[in-house]
Amino acid sequence: MTSLRRLSLVTDEAHASPPERQAGALRVAIATQDLKELNAHFGSAKRFAVYDVTRAEWNFVEAVAFDDVSDERGTHRTEGDDRIGPKVLALKGCHLLFCLAIGGPAAARLVAAKIHPIKVQHPEPIASVLSRTQEMLRKAPPPWLRKVLADAGVPRKKPPFKDHED
């Protein structure tokens, strides 16, 4: 059985589920070992830092921690030992997941849960990932992100009107 811990900032009574998403925000999870950098594979991530991101700001929502993680060798445990399911369930409500690597079965389970996995080539500070996400939201988002935004109910920023001369 996987041990799961949630750390979130609360201003009222403690609650077991993550806080409601900020209106117009995209909920983003980042695979991390230290809550400072995106520096983990999905399966080996000891923690996921979860943020609500808008065009103007980002806010920390919670950190989700796991005791039982893989070792990044790509090997799987015996059948019936599901470490993917608890992570997917813990990230429910997130729209994007940034990680260094993710296997096909795990990616498929995330997509089925409406969480879009994004692989990043090298470790980088969490603030850089969040800034890049904001930049994608400010500019013309790629088609896959437009679909995520529509599914999340995030209003689309209309492009500025361009006057064309003939």
Secondary structure, DSSP 8 states (H G I E B T S, - for coil): ---EEEEE--SSS--SS-----TT-EEEEEEESSSSEE---TTT-SEEEEEEE-SS-EEEEEEEEES----SSS----TT--SHHHHHHHTTT-SEEEES---HHHHHHHHHTT-EEEE-SS-EEHHHHHHHHHHHHHS---HHHHHHHHHHT-------------
